[in-house]
């Protein structure tokens, strides 16, 4: 591994190794307290963040490293100076770059010109660090993730893409249920299905909410992604049948509810489900740090 831009670049062994290492770091953090001693990580953020920024910053500190946060006050990427020059300069000082950008092309350009590892902390196409944390959270609940039946409900987006590739690598079954016109990117779906076939998994798409039956966990996200100017009133009726509530959880037979946050309570999910016994949302949030730390240790502790 040189970088992590998307999960689809990983082998099954690499993905499983990251999850196993994350479990170890979470269980015995003292063993990794100096794993990044003397290392510095620059975090480039074009978009606002709570969980990503805090989990990376504190996680790097817990590994004995140093993090530096750069936002748009330093000039927009590619505007004040080219992305290539940005990457080249940061590589002179830092040991890794974590980037949260609007366009995945920016991430790719950073990786192309940087001489240090680049980690995608979110782009328009992928959210690999989130998916790592999500499957870590599920691995803590299930011994064999190849037996997992995961349902994603709502708007197909970057999180959906990364979850599909994760399920494919694990040989698990994932059902993506979206209103017509709101499915994930067709190329991403085709690639995930091809990968799933390689490892004995299955990626199924449907607009029928009845397909929710027979799943272990239900995952949803906001109906309108960050930066999307669509008004909720314009899509609310279309998405209403896809709200995750107690009745939908019961229909699915699901034990667990998942959401990458932030959530719109009472919109895509009810308070009853979010705060219920099967909700993994805070576990997912905590596991962002442990999963990312496993990634940092893998890329930098050499």
PyMOL commands that set and color helices and strands:
alter all, ss='L'
color gray80, all
select helices_A, chain A and resi 7-9+12-27+29-32+51-62+72-74+83-93+104-113+128-139+145-147+158-170+186-199+209-212+232-242+246-252+271-274+281-300
alter helices_A, ss='H'
color red, helices_A
select strands_A, chain A and resi 40-45+66-70+96-100+117-122+149-153+173-177+202-206+217-220+256-259
alter strands_A, ss='S'
color yellow, strands_A
deselect
rebuild
show_as cartoon
